[in-house]
Amino acid sequence: MNPEDRLVDLEIKLAHQEHLADTLNRTVYEQARRIDQLEAMLRQLAEHVRDRMPAAANEKPPHY
């Protein structure tokens, strides 16, 4: 393999590596964004449950 062919092969491999790195970066970004959304939803759910607990704790069960 002559030096020019080797250089072309290296450039092709580098282009594939750059594409892979970009794809992985986008994936990590999207996952982090989704985790942030899920954490916000979890906080809202926990707050909702906390707000409802005192009212439910003071109620007598139906069999009393």
Secondary structure as the mmCIF struct_conf table of DSSP 4:
data_model
#
loop_
_struct_conf.conf_type_id
_struct_conf.id
_struct_conf.beg_label_comp_id
_struct_conf.beg_label_asym_id
_struct_conf.beg_label_seq_id
_struct_conf.end_label_comp_id
_struct_conf.end_label_asym_id
_struct_conf.end_label_seq_id
HELX_RH_AL_P HELX_RH_AL_P1 PRO A 3 ASN A 58
BEND BEND1 GLU A 59 GLU A 59
HELX_LH_PP_P HELX_LH_PP_P1 LYS A 60 PRO A 61
TURN_TY1_P TURN_TY1_P1 PRO A 62 HIS A 63
#
